[in-house]
Amino acid sequence: MEQSVKRKSIRANNTPSGPGTDYPLPEWEKLRTIKRYRMECPLTRTKTIPSNLHLKPYQPEWLEAHVEVLAQAFVDSPDLGLFPGLGSAYGCQAIMEAIVSQPTFLPDATLLAVDDHQNPVASIQAMSQRQEGMIMNVGVIPAAKGKGWGKKILQASLESMARDGLSFASLEVSGDNLPAISLYQGAGFRKTRVQYLPLQDLNRPDRPGFWDLPLDLW
């Protein structure tokens, strides 16, 4: 039997509220927004990494290599509409420096993958919050896509989080980034929330106009 769930929305500017108020997201509003999923994965499974995979836990000397991978990986990504900094080496460096400077940064779960010739091909960065491990970015250079690097480096990062005693991992992904969603679902992630972020408000720190809806409503 289907359960009837009332739609709820949270909006920061000029949205009336009150008991019984029902606000579905109108179609015209969706056209000016980016759809984002929050996904979560329990950290309970044992994951094995092939012996031929070269993974390097984060060290300061590898920061530039992470930047190079991210700058290539996100050239045509749907996430550029939300995080334009990923579209340039300068922006990627600023993002990496911000991540590694946080007290909750997880260096052992932040990995650089290199091929047999020691060329960087994939990067993942992670932080933590209480019992939650947070995947910040997963990037694979165009020449290495389709070869399983994303799956391997993601599994290795999750295994590191499990060893650190974290209970679950989370991440956010753009709704039209289907390859990434497929990758995360294959690793055990499931969608838990859907969000709509208006394009005109992307650079506002308080994210006015932000919709946050239970996933079962969409």
Backbone as CSV, one residue per row, in Angstrom:
resi,resn,N_x,N_y,N_z,CA_x,CA_y,CA_z,C_x,C_y,C_z
1,MET,0.852,-1.190,0.000,0.000,0.000,0.000,0.886,1.238,0.000
2,GLU,0.574,2.197,-0.886,1.370,3.397,-0.962,1.058,4.311,0.212
3,GLN,2.105,4.906,0.728,1.944,5.830,1.845,1.860,7.243,1.299
4,SER,0.881,7.978,1.725,0.729,9.360,1.285,1.627,10.249,2.124
5,VAL,2.561,10.950,1.457,3.500,11.823,2.159,3.300,13.241,1.670
6,LYS,3.166,14.166,2.558,2.940,15.557,2.187,4.250,16.199,1.767
7,ARG,4.228,16.952,0.666,5.425,17.631,0.204,5.752,18.802,1.115
8,LYS,7.026,18.908,1.407,7.514,20.017,2.212,8.674,20.649,1.479
9,SER,8.862,21.930,1.640,10.008,22.612,1.048,10.551,23.626,2.019
10,ILE,11.823,23.918,1.848,12.495,24.899,2.683,13.062,25.940,1.749
11,ARG,12.682,27.168,1.900,13.207,28.209,1.043,13.563,29.402,1.902
12,ALA,14.685,30.035,1.601,15.229,31.040,2.500,14.688,32.429,2.238
13,ASN,14.056,32.666,1.065,13.637,34.029,0.806,12.217,34.078,0.251
14,ASN,11.388,34.899,0.904,10.065,35.233,0.398,9.167,34.023,0.149
15,THR,9.242,33.023,0.991,8.353,31.869,0.860,7.405,31.844,2.048
16,PRO,6.093,31.927,1.811,5.148,31.867,2.929,5.192,30.505,3.596
17,SER,4.804,30.469,4.826,4.812,29.203,5.548,3.623,29.170,6.496
18,GLY,3.344,27.973,6.973,2.259,27.837,7.919,1.761,26.422,7.944
19,PRO,0.945,26.078,8.931,0.435,24.712,9.024,-0.310,24.310,7.763
20,GLY,0.004,23.145,7.249,-0.690,22.624,6.091,-0.219,23.160,4.761
21,THR,0.798,24.035,4.750,1.280,24.603,3.500,1.964,23.531,2.659
22,ASP,1.649,23.500,1.379,2.176,22.478,0.475,2.824,23.168,-0.713
23,TYR,4.165,22.937,-0.931,4.886,23.630,-1.985,5.655,22.664,-2.873
24,PRO,5.044,22.115,-3.903,5.831,21.374,-4.892,6.684,22.354,-5.681
25,LEU,7.807,21.902,-6.217,8.689,22.762,-6.988,8.119,22.940,-8.394
26,PRO,7.771,24.166,-8.807,7.180,24.372,-10.133,8.182,24.131,-11.247
27,GLU,7.662,23.781,-12.436,8.537,23.461,-13.561,9.423,24.630,-13.939
28,TRP,8.893,25.861,-13.917,9.718,27.006,-14.302,10.878,27.205,-13.338
29,GLU,10.667,26.820,-12.066,11.742,26.943,-11.082,12.824,25.913,-11.346
30,LYS,12.448,24.694,-11.783,13.425,23.654,-12.057,14.358,24.059,-13.177
31,LEU,13.865,24.848,-14.136,14.678,25.241,-15.278,15.833,26.142,-14.854
32,ARG,15.738,26.785,-13.719,16.792,27.685,-13.246,17.558,27.104,-12.069
33,THR,17.496,25.805,-11.894,18.149,25.171,-10.767,19.021,24.002,-11.214
34,ILE,19.898,23.589,-10.316,20.674,22.368,-10.502,20.179,21.342,-9.483
35,LYS,19.853,20.176,-9.960,19.364,19.113,-9.094,20.549,18.376,-8.495
36,ARG,20.520,18.193,-7.183,21.604,17.515,-6.483,21.032,16.410,-5.611
37,TYR,21.710,15.266,-5.626,21.356,14.171,-4.726,22.367,14.102,-3.591
38,ARG,21.873,13.830,-2.408,22.732,13.380,-1.313,22.646,11.860,-1.308
39,MET,23.798,11.199,-1.212,23.834,9.746,-1.203,24.634,9.280,0.015
40,GLU,24.242,8.131,0.577,24.912,7.598,1.760,25.217,6.119,1.575
41,CYS,26.263,5.675,2.265,26.692,4.277,2.175,27.200,3.812,3.528
42,PRO,26.700,2.690,4.054,27.232,2.158,5.316,28.646,1.632,5.114
43,LEU,29.481,1.811,6.118,30.878,1.370,6.021,31.054,0.073,6.794
44,THR,30.510,-0.989,6.277,30.569,-2.270,6.968,31.151,-3.383,6.112
45,ARG,31.261,-3.171,4.819,31.693,-4.244,3.935,33.204,-4.242,3.741
46,THR,33.747,-5.430,3.547,35.170,-5.575,3.252,35.372,-5.380,1.763
47,LYS,36.319,-4.523,1.410,36.583,-4.251,0.010,38.023,-4.615,-0.293
48,THR,38.250,-5.314,-1.373,39.595,-5.712,-1.763,40.040,-4.888,-2.958
49,ILE,41.293,-4.486,-2.959,41.855,-3.669,-4.017,42.851,-4.500,-4.813
50,PRO,42.723,-4.557,-6.135,43.681,-5.333,-6.940,45.113,-4.912,-6.674
51,SER,46.018,-5.893,-6.681,47.413,-5.617,-6.347,48.109,-4.709,-7.351
52,ASN,47.572,-4.602,-8.576,48.218,-3.768,-9.571,47.755,-2.318,-9.516
53,LEU,46.908,-1.994,-8.539,46.448,-0.625,-8.395,47.441,0.150,-7.528
54,HIS,47.906,1.274,-8.021,48.854,2.105,-7.289,48.099,3.256,-6.638
55,LEU,48.028,3.234,-5.335,47.330,4.264,-4.581,48.289,4.964,-3.634
56,LYS,48.209,6.274,-3.608,49.085,7.055,-2.750,48.237,7.893,-1.790
57,PRO,48.231,7.548,-0.485,47.554,8.403,0.490,48.147,9.810,0.448
58,TYR,47.343,10.780,0.822,47.757,12.169,0.654,49.022,12.509,1.432
59,GLN,49.920,13.163,0.735,51.084,13.819,1.295,51.176,15.186,0.622
60,PRO,51.710,16.199,1.307,51.775,17.537,0.706,52.428,17.569,-0.673
61,GLU,53.412,16.699,-0.903,54.088,16.716,-2.200,53.187,16.234,-3.341
62,TRP,52.035,15.620,-2.999,51.129,15.140,-4.033,50.008,16.125,-4.336
63,LEU,49.990,17.272,-3.681,48.908,18.228,-3.887,48.814,18.656,-5.349
64,GLU,49.928,18.973,-5.969,49.904,19.430,-7.359,49.351,18.358,-8.295
65,ALA,49.668,17.101,-8.028,49.152,16.013,-8.865,47.640,15.890,-8.719
66,HIS,47.121,16.054,-7.490,45.675,16.045,-7.287,45.026,17.171,-8.085
67,VAL,45.644,18.344,-8.046,45.115,19.500,-8.771,45.062,19.216,-10.272
68,GLU,46.114,18.633,-10.797,46.164,18.332,-12.232,45.066,17.348,-12.638
69,VAL,44.849,16.347,-11.807,43.808,15.369,-12.113,42.431,16.033,-12.093
70,LEU,42.139,16.807,-11.061,40.836,17.449,-10.948,40.582,18.407,-12.104
71,ALA,41.613,19.170,-12.479,41.452,20.139,-13.558,41.099,19.462,-14.877
72,GLN,41.636,18.263,-15.101,41.304,17.515,-16.317,39.959,16.800,-16.184
73,ALA,39.700,16.272,-15.000,38.519,15.422,-14.812,37.209,16.181,-14.939
74,PHE,37.199,17.451,-14.546,35.939,18.190,-14.492,35.755,19.175,-15.645
75,VAL,36.514,19.013,-16.716,36.432,19.934,-17.848,35.006,20.036,-18.383
76,ASP,34.342,18.914,-18.570,32.988,18.899,-19.125,31.957,18.395,-18.119
77,SER,32.250,18.522,-16.837,31.366,17.978,-15.817,30.130,18.845,-15.600
78,PRO,28.969,18.220,-15.341,27.779,18.987,-14.972,27.980,19.799,-13.692
79,ASP,28.944,19.398,-12.874,29.180,20.086,-11.609,29.770,21.484,-11.784
80,LEU,30.236,21.823,-12.985,30.806,23.150,-13.199,29.764,24.244,-13.007
81,GLY,28.499,23.933,-13.252,27.462,24.919,-13.019,27.286,25.247,-11.556
82,LEU,27.707,24.343,-10.692,27.580,24.527,-9.250,28.901,24.928,-8.614
83,PHE,30.005,24.348,-9.129,31.343,24.635,-8.605,32.253,25.060,-9.750
84,PRO,32.126,26.295,-10.219,32.919,26.745,-11.365,34.417,26.698,-11.126
85,GLY,34.835,26.687,-9.879,36.256,26.613,-9.569,36.909,25.349,-10.092
86,LEU,36.106,24.274,-10.265,36.654,23.026,-10.779,37.028,23.114,-12.256
87,GLY,36.669,24.220,-12.901,36.944,24.357,-14.319,38.301,24.903,-14.657
88,SER,39.135,25.167,-13.661,40.480,25.685,-13.928,41.468,25.118,-12.922
89,ALA,42.738,25.085,-13.310,43.774,24.596,-12.397,43.868,25.489,-11.160
90,TYR,43.720,26.782,-11.368,43.770,27.722,-10.239,42.644,27.429,-9.248
91,GLY,41.428,27.224,-9.779,40.305,26.939,-8.901,40.450,25.610,-8.197
92,CYS,40.947,24.600,-8.911,41.145,23.279,-8.302,42.185,23.332,-7.197
93,GLN,43.211,24.145,-7.379,44.222,24.266,-6.331,43.631,24.919,-5.094
94,ALA,42.816,25.948,-5.293,42.171,26.603,-4.158,41.264,25.626,-3.412
95,ILE,40.535,24.787,-4.170,39.656,23.799,-3.549,40.460,22.774,-2.763
96,MET,41.539,22.262,-3.354,42.375,21.277,-2.666,42.986,21.864,-1.401
97,GLU,43.502,23.078,-1.493,44.125,23.710,-0.326,43.105,23.925,0.785
98,ALA,41.875,24.261,0.403,40.837,24.446,1.412,40.499,23.131,2.100
99,ILE,40.439,22.045,1.332,40.103,20.736,1.899,41.187,20.256,2.860
100,VAL,42.443,20.301,2.425,43.520,19.745,3.246,43.809,20.586,4.477
101,SER,43.329,21.823,4.493,43.574,22.685,5.652,42.564,22.484,6.771
102,GLN,41.505,21.702,6.506,40.470,21.500,7.514,40.926,20.505,8.587
103,PRO,40.547,20.740,9.841,40.930,19.794,10.908,40.292,18.422,10.750
104,THR,39.212,18.331,9.972,38.536,17.052,9.768,38.989,16.354,8.476
105,PHE,40.026,16.861,7.846,40.559,16.259,6.629,41.056,14.842,6.909
106,LEU,40.774,13.915,5.981,41.197,12.517,6.120,42.298,12.210,5.105
107,PRO,43.554,12.333,5.480,44.641,12.113,4.506,44.727,10.682,4.001
108,ASP,44.413,9.697,4.858,44.510,8.303,4.421,43.381,7.906,3.482
109,ALA,42.275,8.639,3.524,41.158,8.365,2.621,41.173,9.296,1.410
110,THR,42.133,10.199,1.378,42.343,11.081,0.233,43.470,10.477,-0.588
111,LEU,43.126,9.967,-1.748,44.055,9.121,-2.482,44.312,9.643,-3.890
112,LEU,45.525,9.364,-4.352,45.896,9.614,-5.734,46.207,8.271,-6.374
113,ALA,45.564,7.983,-7.494,45.835,6.745,-8.216,46.779,7.041,-9.373
114,VAL,47.794,6.208,-9.523,48.743,6.357,-10.627,48.803,5.052,-11.407
115,ASP,49.062,5.144,-12.707,49.123,3.940,-13.531,50.501,3.280,-13.418
116,ASP,50.744,2.292,-14.233,52.003,1.544,-14.156,53.222,2.410,-14.476
117,HIS,52.999,3.552,-15.119,54.086,4.472,-15.445,54.166,5.637,-14.463
118,GLN,53.423,5.499,-13.354,53.388,6.515,-12.308,52.758,7.827,-12.762
119,ASN,51.896,7.750,-13.763,51.151,8.931,-14.199,49.857,9.034,-13.398
120,PRO,49.563,10.184,-12.785,48.317,10.339,-12.031,47.098,10.207,-12.938
121,VAL,46.152,9.385,-12.529,44.962,9.154,-13.344,43.656,9.416,-12.594
122,ALA,43.682,9.406,-11.263,42.445,9.598,-10.500,42.761,10.187,-9.131
123,SER,41.781,10.891,-8.594,41.940,11.542,-7.296,40.627,11.487,-6.532
124,ILE,40.724,11.325,-5.227,39.554,11.394,-4.353,39.971,12.111,-3.081
125,GLN,39.080,12.947,-2.561,39.356,13.661,-1.310,38.248,13.396,-0.314
126,ALA,38.614,13.348,0.959,37.631,12.990,1.989,37.845,13.777,3.265
127,MET,36.754,14.004,3.970,36.756,14.633,5.284,35.808,13.844,6.177
128,SER,35.737,14.232,7.445,34.846,13.524,8.365,34.047,14.502,9.200
129,GLN,32.944,13.999,9.716,32.108,14.754,10.642,31.447,13.767,11.577
130,ARG,31.874,13.751,12.820,31.420,12.760,13.789,31.674,11.352,13.235
131,GLN,30.631,10.563,13.032,30.802,9.210,12.518,30.629,9.127,11.003
132,GLU,30.611,10.273,10.353,30.352,10.331,8.915,31.622,10.657,8.140
133,GLY,31.920,9.845,7.138,32.979,10.173,6.199,32.374,10.864,4.998
134,MET,32.963,11.967,4.569,32.387,12.757,3.488,33.316,12.749,2.279
135,ILE,32.826,12.220,1.159,33.562,12.270,-0.094,33.356,13.652,-0.698
136,MET,34.445,14.361,-0.930,34.350,15.723,-1.451,34.358,15.755,-2.976
137,ASN,35.286,15.051,-3.592,35.381,14.981,-5.050,35.958,13.629,-5.449
138,VAL,35.495,13.117,-6.581,36.101,11.954,-7.216,36.350,12.351,-8.673
139,GLY,37.612,12.306,-9.097,37.930,12.712,-10.450,38.826,11.714,-11.155
140,VAL,38.524,11.441,-12.415,39.339,10.568,-13.262,39.636,11.333,-14.547
141,ILE,40.882,11.360,-14.975,41.234,12.091,-16.188,40.546,11.446,-17.395
142,PRO,40.229,12.223,-18.427,39.492,11.676,-19.584,40.141,10.447,-20.211
143,ALA,41.484,10.445,-20.318,42.166,9.327,-20.978,42.062,8.027,-20.193
144,ALA,41.722,8.111,-18.906,41.665,6.912,-18.067,40.240,6.495,-17.738
145,LYS,39.251,7.211,-18.233,37.862,6.864,-17.921,37.466,5.562,-18.605
146,GLY,36.578,4.830,-17.943,36.122,3.561,-18.477,37.035,2.392,-18.175
147,LYS,38.048,2.610,-17.348,39.006,1.555,-17.029,38.925,1.107,-15.569
148,GLY,37.925,1.574,-14.868,37.712,1.123,-13.499,38.442,1.897,-12.429
149,TRP,39.113,2.982,-12.793,39.874,3.728,-11.788,38.969,4.374,-10.746
150,GLY,37.845,4.920,-11.196,36.938,5.553,-10.246,36.423,4.573,-9.214
151,LYS,36.033,3.388,-9.648,35.533,2.358,-8.738,36.604,1.945,-7.738
152,LYS,37.819,1.749,-8.225,38.885,1.264,-7.352,39.295,2.301,-6.310
153,ILE,39.413,3.549,-6.733,39.863,4.561,-5.773,38.753,4.881,-4.773
154,LEU,37.492,4.803,-5.213,36.375,5.015,-4.290,36.323,3.908,-3.248
155,GLN,36.462,2.673,-3.673,36.439,1.558,-2.731,37.582,1.657,-1.731
156,ALA,38.746,2.056,-2.205,39.887,2.182,-1.304,39.662,3.274,-0.260
157,SER,39.056,4.379,-0.671,38.767,5.463,0.267,37.751,5.023,1.311
158,LEU,36.711,4.306,0.880,35.706,3.812,1.823,36.315,2.826,2.810
159,GLU,37.227,1.982,2.332,37.895,1.030,3.216,38.722,1.757,4.267
160,SER,39.378,2.839,3.861,40.151,3.632,4.819,39.244,4.246,5.878
161,MET,38.093,4.751,5.460,37.141,5.320,6.424,36.674,4.259,7.413
162,ALA,36.405,3.055,6.904,35.964,1.971,7.782,37.038,1.639,8.807
163,ARG,38.286,1.621,8.370,39.388,1.347,9.304,39.505,2.424,10.368
164,ASP,39.118,3.649,10.029,39.162,4.753,10.991,37.977,4.730,11.949
165,GLY,37.067,3.759,11.777,35.948,3.616,12.688,34.725,4.432,12.334
166,LEU,34.675,5.009,11.136,33.499,5.771,10.732,32.353,4.821,10.386
167,SER,31.130,5.273,10.604,29.965,4.406,10.439,29.397,4.412,9.024
168,PHE,29.424,5.566,8.381,28.875,5.657,7.032,29.559,6.780,6.266
169,ALA,29.428,6.723,4.953,29.993,7.744,4.082,28.872,8.467,3.354
170,SER,29.112,9.709,2.997,28.119,10.484,2.262,28.796,11.298,1.168
171,LEU,27.993,11.734,0.222,28.481,12.604,-0.851,27.290,13.284,-1.490
172,GLU,27.568,14.271,-2.341,26.543,14.913,-3.143,26.945,14.827,-4.603
173,VAL,25.956,14.702,-5.488,26.227,14.553,-6.911,25.112,15.226,-7.693
174,SER,25.477,15.833,-8.814,24.473,16.465,-9.669,23.556,15.410,-10.273
175,GLY,22.279,15.714,-10.365,21.295,14.748,-10.805,21.476,14.269,-12.228
176,ASP,22.122,15.081,-13.090,22.321,14.655,-14.469,23.698,14.056,-14.710
177,ASN,24.457,13.833,-13.647,25.764,13.173,-13.775,25.557,11.666,-13.625
178,LEU,24.980,11.068,-14.652,24.572,9.668,-14.567,25.730,8.695,-14.377
179,PRO,26.896,8.896,-15.043,28.014,7.978,-14.796,28.458,7.974,-13.340
180,ALA,28.504,9.162,-12.718,28.906,9.239,-11.316,27.883,8.562,-10.415
181,ILE,26.602,8.795,-10.672,25.554,8.164,-9.868,25.655,6.649,-9.967
182,SER,25.882,6.136,-11.172,26.039,4.693,-11.357,27.243,4.164,-10.588
183,LEU,28.341,4.905,-10.613,29.542,4.517,-9.866,29.237,4.416,-8.377
184,TYR,28.574,5.422,-7.827,28.301,5.449,-6.393,27.304,4.359,-5.996
185,GLN,26.304,4.139,-6.815,25.345,3.072,-6.500,26.025,1.708,-6.522
186,GLY,26.963,1.517,-7.437,27.694,0.261,-7.492,28.552,0.015,-6.266
187,ALA,28.937,1.119,-5.596,29.748,1.007,-4.381,28.898,0.879,-3.124
188,GLY,27.573,0.916,-3.273,26.697,0.740,-2.126,25.986,1.994,-1.666
189,PHE,26.192,3.111,-2.346,25.503,4.343,-1.972,24.047,4.287,-2.420
190,ARG,23.186,4.951,-1.661,21.796,5.107,-2.060,21.402,6.572,-1.895
191,LYS,20.455,7.001,-2.708,19.980,8.378,-2.641,19.121,8.581,-1.392
192,THR,19.400,9.651,-0.663,18.628,9.924,0.545,17.925,11.273,0.515
193,ARG,18.442,12.223,-0.241,17.809,13.540,-0.356,17.967,14.042,-1.783
194,VAL,17.062,14.925,-2.181,17.214,15.637,-3.442,17.139,17.129,-3.147
195,GLN,17.981,17.894,-3.820,18.056,19.325,-3.576,18.008,20.072,-4.909
196,TYR,17.433,21.267,-4.892,17.438,22.134,-6.066,18.072,23.467,-5.667
197,LEU,19.138,23.830,-6.354,19.860,25.058,-6.026,19.740,26.032,-7.189
198,PRO,19.085,27.165,-6.997,18.912,28.132,-8.078,20.249,28.629,-8.622
199,LEU,20.348,28.683,-9.934,21.592,29.082,-10.578,22.005,30.498,-10.199
200,GLN,21.042,31.399,-10.051,21.404,32.778,-9.793,21.947,32.985,-8.392
201,ASP,21.832,31.969,-7.528,22.269,32.107,-6.140,23.489,31.245,-5.816
202,LEU,24.191,30.723,-6.837,25.250,29.753,-6.577,26.386,30.317,-5.753
203,ASN,26.662,31.604,-5.872,27.811,32.182,-5.188,27.452,32.814,-3.853
204,ARG,26.205,32.641,-3.434,25.787,33.174,-2.147,26.086,32.153,-1.049
205,PRO,26.851,32.530,-0.011,27.213,31.561,1.027,26.023,31.007,1.795
206,ASP,24.936,31.796,1.896,23.782,31.308,2.650,22.810,30.543,1.758
207,ARG,23.119,30.404,0.449,22.290,29.656,-0.498,20.810,30.050,-0.417
208,PRO,20.448,31.321,-0.593,19.024,31.675,-0.595,18.310,31.005,-1.757
209,GLY,17.057,30.682,-1.545,16.293,30.006,-2.570,16.525,28.519,-2.617
210,PHE,17.179,27.965,-1.624,17.560,26.554,-1.625,16.381,25.682,-1.242
211,TRP,16.098,24.697,-2.095,15.050,23.725,-1.816,15.683,22.436,-1.312
212,ASP,15.126,21.877,-0.278,15.627,20.620,0.274,14.434,19.712,0.530
213,LEU,14.310,18.646,-0.258,13.111,17.828,-0.230,13.430,16.366,0.041
214,PRO,12.584,15.672,0.792,12.768,14.230,0.954,12.733,13.551,-0.414
215,LEU,13.599,12.575,-0.610,13.749,11.964,-1.916,12.464,11.311,-2.400
216,ASP,11.658,10.772,-1.492,10.491,10.027,-1.947,9.408,10.923,-2.550
217,LEU,9.655,12.221,-2.561,8.683,13.126,-3.165,8.941,13.333,-4.637
218,TRP,10.102,12.843,-5.170,10.454,13.160,-6.550,10.764,11.888,-7.319
